[in-house]
Amino acid sequence: MKDPGAIILHIDVNSAFLSWSALKLLREGSDVDLRLIPSIVGGDQKTRHGIVVAKSIPAKKYGIQTAETVASALQKCPDLVMIPPEHSYYREQSRQLMEYLSEICPVIQQVSVDECYMDFEPVRKKYPSPEILARKICDGVRETFGFTVNVGVSDRKVLAKMASDFEKPDRVHTLYASEIREKLWPLPIGDLYMCGKSAAAKLQTMGINTIGDLAVLDISYAESWLKKQGRMLWEFANGIDTRSVEPEPFKAKGVGNSVTLSSNAETREEAYAVIKRLCDKVSLRLEKGEFLAGGICTEIKYSTFQSVSHQMVLKTETSDSRKLCKAACELFDEIWNGDPIRLLGVRTTRLVDQSAPVQLNLFDFQIELEEKRRKEQEKQRRLAEAERKRQEEEIKKKKEDSRKQSLEDALGSIRKRYGEDAIRKGMNTT
């Protein structure tokens, strides 16, 4: 649980993919900075098909949105410049940025290729305020790498994330719990972190148009409309978030698998089916490596390319596909906002050798004993039922044999007294 006095920074690269591609082209001799003109990353340059992966600020002014089709974007801006993504290059830029930030503060949690959280506590004595550190980060990244970042500062993880999404680029914003009425509540409900389009639309039909409208709503209404997601959104709207910065992200050493879907998953059942297949593959890889997993993470990437993930520590280390799937689906239910899903991923962490002793807590041990007792009782019940049926069949057979013998004795007695032809078997003439 987060220290109530902790300060958290959220660092987010401005238009990461487009910025990184723009700088690469400038280094290669281009005289055009893609960040200063209407431009996008994504699609196929020859066919002019595909979707927008990233956009420049000038492109945004034309109403171009991430994840819309290139054809639609070109209709809005016929002079739009389009370049293909270079994911291996982006990963390298991300690695360099995280190394740079780690030199400033050792407690960093990377949550995507272009964003991370930073705990202010380890460097509190070096900087008069977290805002000064945030400005140092902005200036240092710009001078060192040539691209810009936004930094959000808060005493809550979710609020730091929201603050970094305020006005861009190259800005520092604060959003402390004491500032949510002024800075957060007036914003449209769709701007709330983790509130997707479908959830926002549903809330709007209920008269919830701003984050403040949701914050002052009775939580029971939010839960009745949106179940678990309703509680989460209500808590975020009120700045309630006890999460701390975890220096070991879910992408640390582990075994995982993910898949980009050929068509978006739009129902829980579709997602569960994909998660089951992923867990089967992860289970096989764990078995092959002779590992047991003590933690698991579920990742979702929406059709808008927004990524979210959540992780948990398993009660006992396991490589069992069914147990992994159950935990992964529980995590999915906690983070899915109802929007169409482009990618699903499952990753296991906290790996131990299969030969290592597995520590069961008392509750787990009791469950195992009860399960073994139940199975043994069921086995004994089946054996007893089989024995009862065997005995019934044996008694029935003895009665039938006795009846047949009595009949044969009676027939023999009649033949002996009146002759062999005295009695014969009848013939069915019908």
N, C-alpha and C positions, 0 to 999 in steps of 0.2 A: 504494500500500500504506500501511496505517496506521502512523503513528509509534508504536513500542512504548511510549512514555511518554505517549501522548495520553489525555486523559480526555474521555468523551463523555456528554452528557445526552440523555435521551429524554423529551420532553414530550408528554403524552397527556391530552386533555380528558376528564373524567369524564362518562360518559353524554352525549356531546356533543349529539346531536340533541334528546334530551329536555330537557337543561339549557337549551339555547338557546331551545327552544319555551316552556319554563316561564318564563323571564325575559321573553320577549316578551309573554306573557299577563299577567304581573304588571305590566309597564309599561302595558299597555292597561287596567288596572283590576281584574284578577281578584284575588279574595281567597284563592285556593287556589294553593299552590306544588306543582306536579306532582311535584317531586323528593321531596316529603315524604309522598306517598301512593302506593298501587299504581297505576301509570299506564304507558302505552306510547305510542310513536309508530308509526304504521303502520295499514294496513287501511283499510276503508271504514266510516265511522261509520253510514251508513244500513243497509247490508246486513250489517255486522258480519263481513265476510269480509276476506281478505288475510292478511298475515303481520306479525309483530312486527319492526320496524326498530330500535327502541331501547326500553329499559325503565328504570324507576326502581329504586333500591336496595330500597325496600319491595316492589316487584313481584317482584324477584329472590328474595325470601324465600318467595314462593309457588311457586318452582320454574319461573317463566316464563323462557323462553330466547329469545334473538334468533333470528329466522328461523322460529320455530314459528308455526303458524296462530293467527289471532286467536280462532277458535272454541275451540281447545285452551286458550289463555290464559284465556278467559272461563270455561271449566269449572273451572280452578284457582282463579280469583278472580272471582266474578260481579259484584263491585262495581268491577271494573277500569275506570279512566278511559282513554279512547282518543282521540287527536288525530291528524290527518293530518300528514304531513311537509311541510316548506316548504324545498325544496332551495336556491332562490335566496337565501333568508334565511340559510341555513346557510353558503353560500359567502361571503356578506358578513361574517358573524361570523368565519369562518376567515381571511379577508383581514386583518381588523382585528387578530386575534391575532398573525398572522405579522409584521405591521408592528411591533407592540409588541415582540415578541421580537427582531426585527432591530435595534431600538434598544439592546437589552441586549448582544447579540453579533451581529456581521455574518455569521458563518459558520453558516448554518442550511440544513438540507436538509429540505424539507417532503415527506413521503411519503404523506400522505392529508389529507383535509379537516380532521382533528382531531388530527394528530400530526406531530411533526418531531424531527429530531436537531439537537443544538447542539454545536459544538466548543468546549471550555473554553480551549484554548490562547490565542486572541486576547485573552481577558480575565483570564488567570491572575494578572497583576499587580494587578488591581483587587479581587480577592476572596481572602481567606485560604485558602479551600478550595472545591472544587466543590459540596460539600454546602450551604455558606452561600449560594452563588449559586442553587442549586436551591430552597432555602427562600425566597429573595427572589422567585424567579419565581412560586412558589405563592401567596405573599402578594400580590404585585403583580397577578397575574391576577384573584384573587378581589376585591381592592379596586377595581381598574379596571373590570372587566367584570361581576362578580357571579357568575360560575361558577367552578368549581374544576378544577385539573389535578393529575395525579400526575407526578412527575419521578423517573426512574431514572438512577442515576449509576454509571458503570463505565469500565473501561479496554478494553472490547470492545463493539462496536455491538450485537450480539445480546443481550449480558447487560444492557445499558442498557434495551433493549426489554423484556426479561423482568422487570427490576426495577420498571419503571413499572406492570406488571400485578399487583404484589403488593397488599397491603391498600389499599383505597380508602375514601373520597375524600380529596383534599387532602393527600397524603402524599409524603414524600421517602424513597426506598429506595436503598441501595447494593447492588451485586452485582459486586464486583471478582473477577477471576480467582482470587484467593486465597480468596474466600468461597464458591466454588461447591459444595464438599463440604458445607458447613454449610447453605447457604440454597437451593441449587438441586437437588442430588441427591435429597433426600428427597421432592420433589414428584412427583405422578402423571405418568406418561409423556405423558398427553394435554395436560399444561400446557406442554410444550416448544414453543417457537416453531417454526412450520411443520409441526408434527406433527398432521395432521388426524385425524378420527375413524377413517377406514379404516386409516391407518398405525398409529395407536395400538392398534386392535383386533388387527391382525396381529402387532404386537410383543407384545401381551399373551398371545396364543396361544403365543408362543415363551418365555413366562416373564419378559418384560421389563415390569415393572409400575411402576417408578419411573425418573426421569431418570438416577439413579445406576446402575441396572441396565444401562442402555444405555451409559453412559459407560465402565464397566469391561469391557464386552463386546469381544471381538476384532472389529476393524472389518471383517474379511472376512465375518463372519456378517451384520453389518448390511447390507453391500453385496449379499450373496447373497439376502437377503430383500427388500430395497427398492431395489436398484440404486443410482443416483446419489443418490436421496433418502436412502438409508441412510447413505451417507458424510456428507452434509450434516448430518443429525440427530445422528450420532455426534460430529461436530466441534462442533456447537452444545452438545451435552450436556457436552463437555469445555471449553467456553469458547473454542474456536478460531474466530477470526473476524478476518481482516486488513483488512476494509473500513474506510474512513475516511468522514468526513462530507463529502459532495459538495455544495458550495453551490449548484450548478446542478442542480435536480431534473429528472427526465425530462419534466416538464410544461412545461419552458421552451420558448421559441420553436421550433416544429417543425410537422410535418404528421402527423396521426394520425387514427385512426378506431377506434371501439369499438362493440360491440353487446351489448345485453342479450338473452339467448337466450329464446325462447318456451318452451323446455323445457331443463332442465339438460343440459349435455354431460357424459357419464360415461366416455367412452373417448378415447384419444389420437387415434384416427382422426377422431372427430367434431370434436375441437378443431382438428386440422390443417386440416380442410375449412373451418372458420370463419376460421382465420388466413389461409388462402390468399385467401379473398374479401376480407378486410380489406386484405391486402397489395396486391391488385389495385386496390382503391379508392385506397389511399395512393399507389401508383405513378402512377395517373392524375392525382392532385392535384399530385404533384411535377412531372410532365411539364407540366401546365397552368401551374404557377408557374415553370417553367424552373429547377427546383432539383435538386440532387443531395444525398443524405443521407449523412452520415459516421458517424451513430450510430443505433441502434434500441433500442426498449424494448418488452417484452411485459408486459401487465398481466392478472392473473387476479382476478376476484372470485368467491368461492365462494358456495354456497347459504346459508352462514352469514353472509354479508356481509363476511367477512374479505377484505381486499385484499392482494395481494402483486404485486411487479413486479421486473423485473431488466432491466438494459440492458448493451449492449456497444458498443464502437467498431468500426465496419466497417473491413476492411482497405483498401478503396478506396471513395470516394464513389460512390453509385449511385442510380438511380431504377428499376432493373430489378426487376420484381415477383418473379421467381424467386429472385434473390439476397436480397431482403428477406424473402421467405417462409422460405428456408432458415435465415437468422439468427434470425428470430422463433420458428421451431419449436425451434431449439437452446435458446433462452432458455426456452421453455415447458417443455422437458424438464428443465431445471435447477431450476425452481421449483414445478412441479405436484406436489402431495402425494397425488394420487389421489382427492381428494374431488370431488363433483359441482360443476360450474362454472356460474355464473349469468351472468357477463359476461366477455368477452374483448376486449382492446384492443391495438392496435399503434400505436406512435408513433415517428416518425423525428426525429432531432435533428442538430445540427452541420450545418445546411444551408449549401450554397454554390451560387453560380450555375452553371448548366450550362456557361457559357462559360469558367469558371475552369479553369486547368490542373489535371489530375488527376495527383497524384503516386503512382506505383506503387513499391512496395518491390521489391527485387531478386527476392524469392520470387514475388511476383505477376507481375512482368515475365516471369520464366522460365516460369511457368504459361501466360501468354498466348502466348508464343512456341511452346511445346510444343503448345498447342491449335491455333494457326494451322498449324503444321507437320503435325499430325495430319490436319486438314481438307484441306490441300493434297495430302497423300499419298493420302487417300481419294478425292479428286477425280481425281487422276491414275490411280488404280487403276480407277475406274469408266470413265474414258475409254479406258484400255487394254483393258479387258474388252469394251467396246462395239466397239472397232476389231477385236479378235480375232474376235468373232462376225460382224461385217460381212464380214471376209475369208473366214471359213469358209462363209458363205452364198454369197459370190461364187464361190468354188471349186466348191461343190456345184452351183450353177446352171450353171457352165461345163461340168461333167461331165455334167449332165443334158441340156444342149443338144447336147453332142457325141454322147451316146448316141442321142438322137432323130435327129440328122443321119445317123449311121451306119446306123440302121434305115431311114430314108427312102432313102438311097443304095442299100441292098441291095434294097429293094422295087422301086425304079426299074429296077435292073439286071435283075431277074427279069421284070418286065412287058415290058421292051424285048426280051428274048430269047424269051419264050414268049407274049406277048400281054397285053393289058390285063386279060383275065379270068382270067389264070393264078393270081392270088392276090387274095383278098378278105378284108375284115375279118369276123371271126366274130361270131355273134349269140348272146347269152346267152338260152337257152330255159328255164332253171330258174326 
